Amino acid sequence: MSLAAETRAAVRARPWLLQALRAGVVNYAAAAESLDVDGDTDSIATALRRFADDLEPAETAERDVVVRMRSGVGLAGVDVAADDSESLDLDAGAEALLSVGEEAVVTADGSLTAIVVDGEVDASALTAVVGRLRAENVLVDAAGVAGDELVVVVPRSDGASALRTVEDALASVSEL
């Protein structure tokens, strides 16, 4: 494998670095030193510059979304072998919002808050939202995207700030 190919593979293994290259905010020498690529730093930095030149620049996409908050939700176990929501064993009046792994986000008298986004959402929107919440030190108990709905579950005490953070994150999501 050539040095250029090895450098590109190392960058693709670090999506944050790929995003930084697309945004044009990389110190090439520092990035070259951080990669586990055989070669001298200057050659790797040159390969990074050439790779960045070949990438489409990061552009912010306008998204048509509605963001709302639902307090008092909880997580309930899901029988992943079952095909329907009847396997949730919900209390009367409880409603399932979204299944995430082996957990379902349900409305009930829980201690969590769900930030629910309806509209133009996808995996890049989920990545941006979770990354921004992490940067704000907001614990994410569950998150998922399905169809045109994205749900992030946070502690109730973080609900209002999480709502603002999600709105801000979706206003500046770059297309990947």
Disulfide bonds with the S-S distance in Angstrom:
none
